[in-house]
Amino acid sequence: MSSVNGRGEGGTEGAPPEQLALIREGVRQARAPKAKPRTWRGAALAKELPVARVLVDKGVLHLDRYFDYAVPEELDADAQPGVRVRVRFGAGRHRVRDGRREGGGLIDGFLVERLAESDYSGPLAALAQVVSPEPVLGPELLGLARAVADRYAGSLADVLQLALPPRSARAEGKPSPPPLPPPGVPAVGSWVRYGRGAAFLESLAAGGAPRAVWNALPGPGWAEELARAVAATLASGRGALVVVPDGRAVSRVDAALTSLLGEGRHAVLTAEAGPEKRYREWLAVRRGSVRAVVGTRAAMFAPVRDLGLVAIWDDGDDSHSEPHAPQPHAREVLLLRAAHDKCAFLLGSWGCTVEAAQLVESGWALPLIADREQVREAAPLVRTVGDGDLARDEAARAARLPTMAWQVVREGLRHGPVLVQVPRRGYVPRMACAQCRAPARCRHCAGPLEAPDAGVPRCTWCGRDEAAWHCPECGGFRLRAQVVGARRTAEELGRAFPAVPVRTSGREQVLDTVPGAPALVVSTPGAEPVAEGGYAAALLLDGWAMLSRPDLRAGEDALRRWIGAASLVRGQGAGGTVVVVAEPTLRPVQALVRWDPVGHAVRELAERAELGFPPVSRMAAVSGTAEAVGGFLAVVELPGDAEVLGPVPLPVTDAGRPRRVGAPPPGEQWERALVRVPPGSGAALAAALKAAQAARMARGGSEPVRIRIDPPDIG
């Protein structure tokens, strides 16, 4: 290194001393290049169990199997089941030297098991390297990953990409703290508000495995109640896992667990923690130092030892659905863990999904609900404003809000903050005639108009400007926002209440909490901050926009979002009031007024069972170009009771617009077919689709075909 520096100094005569100092410092700090993994040509093999069965990190279906490699003697001690390894993959069968297969590219993998001999008759390549002696893939996690891959017609390698965090050598080099003794049995606390709440906690503390669907009462107490369920499980000497939708919910459960149990008894697994910290927390769980985990979607695979409880909060939230292949849902993964580990299961939410209702209707889980007196005490008063009210309300036709809403806002601001939920983000409202409310459409293609940044109306389909628009129904020339975004609503409310601060929470900035002082808080669904002491009132605007979405789950999702916002409002006894702008005769609106999400879910489940819709039936979506989808459906061997719906064209994704998960590439016309099977045939459907896709990929199919089991959005 000194000779190199000498040549460098001679070639930089007259250079500033600071530059030379920087060069020398950079050379000193430069890491020596890592040696390439050896080929182990002619090396002696391990005397015992000389064959390693390896899962290579190739997420393609036709390679979804194990491959055998020889274990060199020098790697015998470190090459243990569960460790990360590197192997050479892709060498031809005839590239053999000294009895060892050679060639191929280096690829990561996991050593699954050691064997005395291989069932492969040809020569074996040797393990190239043991990346780390830390065993990260245990048999329990491997079995869970295989079950998830089979259920969702995916590859085991893809599931492990989701289950195992990236390695951090620095984190591996630090020892995890010693495990703490089990805590004492916690008090029942606010679980007494539920009919079987105390019995549920007692069963967890006694080592039982109860399964429950929990319809939580409104208010912030759900985090503490989850923490008590975790504490009761830890008191029995077992572990617990809690999965919540986002980082804000993680923070609340984290704070509740810390307050109840103290520091060092649980780990937090979120992507926001950073790779090193997340891997360090994950290792503490894997090594048994920590028995409780709370985290977001990726935590559903956390390797908790002696698992006694899996819990999920708000299973209807879109964040629980993994966007990466094979796109599992956290609820279904935790159901698999509860079945495989024979542990307790808790599904909690303010609302109730159809899948949760099905668990209760089938008898697999018991309901944890409060009596109606408790519900009436905790829930706010809900009032509705329908189309008839708007037609008779002169103020509603000329302004943003109906008269009732203005009155509720004015009264609520006297006592605290007021929440305003708007079902659209940003500043791109859809437009309508200000006189007759007819939707404003493009004269060229009949596409809907929008006004970006309050500018000239523009068609959202063809992109043409409509500066000279007029209404074909009444001849009017004035436009108004049909669904106004959060920023636009904040501006209008700010002008109406100039002395009151207005805060927004949405895509650009999501607030966690707001003070209890009078203020207007405008939020998109799911981004509502928690107010100190609860909101005095809430407005749920443009309810028809959420209910009219072309989606099977539109009503269920609208009710879930409404109840999520209304649960942040003070109870009726404390003056809390919620106004929903939607037709009061609709079923989700009636369920909100009665505060009966369970009844709504049960009725939805009955109708879906009659029509053969999910979750009663199992369904898969097959999408791609028309030729690719047609060719795939022609060769796949579906179960005899399968029904193919479609294919039908998918909307074309415009260039430059956000692309949804599974959507076709911009500008391409794809089609989608739905395959439906009755209960009991879901595993056969997934196996048939996986086999056909693997055969197609092995043949080198050029056009992609995407498969998704149980798609959340089927139209």
Steps between C-alpha positions, in 0.01 A plus 500: 500500500791737572643452150167585349485816710849590388408479133190699571701778663741513209215534253330780692786743541381832628172359628367653823606315818131462600433296184794267569380455856157404375653248258710339773200487736284342230763234432534421870121467543446298183402144574700219352309331217322188607637178362271317266348181641712197424402228259638235742647302213626169633431600862409231751132479593349498845531161664144501631195619307701620198192612302329836553145554377474864394215730408638737238376856494333476160136604523381317189242227524670233291803519735289483818683200646814410690841434344775280643859621545814340642633634833879559506671395821614855574136619501371207704473686830322808363279329243212428734127496418352849481812696405544722195730355233622581153505238228578481132183452301439438131801285413447246226486130582816436300718764669663259744858502627652272763155361574352844574262699285643844422389823341182696535434830671515566871162528664373530856308227671410333829626168627188304589646169626806276498477150352718191489444454129320662211226355286658676202710256299732752336801690641428773752640850513647605831374774726690814403468690827320513832399865516431493871488226765186664646205259450215721377268248335356263756268206425193688628560799274582272207175307547299821524663641186423182309137510610468864391664426165261212434193700599585794276642301204844656554858389549665430833787735417259790447337439838837489674585833339206639697566302818873556551642852531825587319813399687706750697841371604531766768171395657599132490825575679321646802358257757134526590407573862407208727127422513299640787286278723126488424305794642211469738142453386359843410176640631196464279470876462258625236442146370215486753298706251469191280288202590775237470797735534609392846468131410709556187787650700477230764526232232810664352666526841424134571669382178183454298446568130169690468402637159295819490373775269501818704270791415671780694308786654566854370783695653875463549483206742563231237881533526501443875264206463730341243794556735316320781434202273873488418593528868265215593665281235850586623392416855437143383860472379409524132557758225260740330485671160292808413463633144352847443449700177747789529772666702259720693317195633836336580595803708178479702536129575871547570422773754228287661732198531781712645264654752362163604812279489797737499797508265663197342203263484389558141651577160372743238534390136432772244671611181540852639750372759774457240672178384750460784262573787225290347736206452631537856144491636419203277807311625397564860168333422667214311746435786224495760607818680159658439171315500260774383495678164292787366542619145353567162433258217851348479482398867245229417796263443689594819664183646353529851594205720226299672234702323189528716303783335473659155295819477410736218337840524272641227532214253302691237776758453667484159843512664461141618509377139858445385565656154797273420471144373323284594298783663381332822262667743613536861169365633531178301864452601411536867214255455752250361730563797216452747412167337859373469620614845167429674512841664242764588363735235355849541357711218405847620347804336250778557315367198453146371606351168309226324797266557479566875128428497569174316741387773225547757221353286706187435563453873878525459511809722277646768378862504634749751241778504357745751131526584291774343505714813880519486485579128251784548714646776824495299373581148419853381163615369482444123282721279450471124455744213354336190413610149154615606647720771749649258226577245301691761807676639570825315830542683619154394444578133704819518768401750725205582305371801130461587349708778503215753871450446573870551304496824682191629838652414416830668376326814789255510763771475377642826614184681798365306637399161276388213601229252404528131551185291531550123514194272739654248862603530672809371372783285349317198122511551253352253263762360123530465254763383445754777133536406367147442784289648536299177853355469723706273630292211732551206336594168742278307510172695242544781770460762462668842648845547732608778652834599868458593610776736172685441604564137332430164283186507666206329380156391645216705473258206627686192673795671327774296430836662137613527524877543162564327297226669124527534249257651303298241218444753415855610732719293687631804860619475605487866687201642538385857706231664301177519744340742735751656847399616638546848699815419207664322265415788751645748507827305120528489463424871781743579309779326178406682669486844786752472578502872545121523823323399465242221727196480517242224609137520544296185748371247746791523503509881324262738450635849516265797331712766345845530441710814162510669454872424232610249621441143383358169686182398446404135614146424477230238373155609755313707713808575287638784716614794400427858379805692581546867176429682326404174336710231192700588343422162576348161375556145514213252466669161409366156396160628349411163848516343621220728185293459482527120844352431478203259624256760346205681632640829386861449231495770711304748801724446297821527347386829843401634646840417201686644512303824876549521452877487192505725682291764730796558203718601385535860208291616141613471487578871790744458329676210680323215315524167572359154333619180526276194405644161351193334158356419361383838312202353818324387608201705850623599355833612237325710767279655696813592196666657429188708873438556456142387794398278457135598140491377605659173780245450272206579244615244771558239633151567156347448455677167846402378436140595179505293681651200821299535723801567815506715579424774245218480654394171868508411598713205811566292573775248696422183612810310716576197462567132201343329721243326691409817188462716324295233799271459536454876135412552519252212774292666429531873333192651244662728297307756175359368288742702691810384317779319679747271359853486617712208752597384415871487720801410681684779528881505808624320753662731597847377868586484610716791210402725542289816488131415297273724634165612436243228394762245625460141804698383416852381335505162444123474157343468464200728216271583403326820319175563363393837501134599257405776472175694268400786623447856740211536658537156725798570814290546434310177450827312826649631691179415359490145584864431848462645572189293383665178700814570813296579468302177449819304807665652711190439406518131614863495169680452573850380180681601438523875193353668431617853315284749356624827312281744217676687543841332375778728354697207284302259267782391 
